[in-house]
């Protein structure tokens, strides 16, 4: 599986009916099983880019190809995880995870079996009958991950999924996400504001410029996992990526 973005651009009409260029000429290729993070200053179009890939928004230029086939809308081979969890409050944890399988028409006993399988993967079997309001923020995000995985997508699109969590919970979920990724080998495209998070998680970090967002740099993270945040090489790569992100905050030129 290869995801290819070719010359992807996005503009929209802003206040005063002036045209705003959000993304410009994004070119990116993501390999099967790769974990790619997207970084950039606020307003550079990271979330817009992810929404376009997911088919929730439309590009005004360029194309998206999955295994050579053009993607122009929502694709069943992709699943998106949002920062705000997006769980159904009237459904139990188990029924939230089973929702996508229900929409696919899977028989009830089979979808409950599958939901339990992924609930176990994220370590929440004991909370199957609970409702979202009874869970912590970190637990709700684990349910969201399980729900996305249950439909067996090839690509997970994650839009700052840990951004609203405290530092300790965030670090714990980063480690859990890597455990899940190593077991499932899904392709992951992960949007974040955190350089530390991107370096800790990723095979490759894509740095976008300020608006209009375009690719400034792609940094390969050649560090063995599990990674030690206090290590010398981790700190060096983190500083290198941070330097690029800081430069993009003051200039939209590559």
Buried (B, 14 or more C-beta within 10 A) or exposed (E): BEBBBBEBBBBEEEEEEEEEBBBBBBEBEBEEBBBBBBBBBEEBBBBBBBBBBBBBBEBBBBEBBBEEEEBEEEBEBBBBBBBBBEBEEEBBBBBBBBBBBBEEEBEEEEBBEBBBBBBEBBEBEEBBEBBBEEBEBBBBBBBBBBBBBBBBBBBBBBBBBBBBBEEEBBBBBBBBBBBBBEEBEBBBBBBBBBBBBBBBBBBBBBBBBBBBBBBBBEBEBEBEEEBEEEEEEBBEBBEBBBEBBEBBBEEBEE
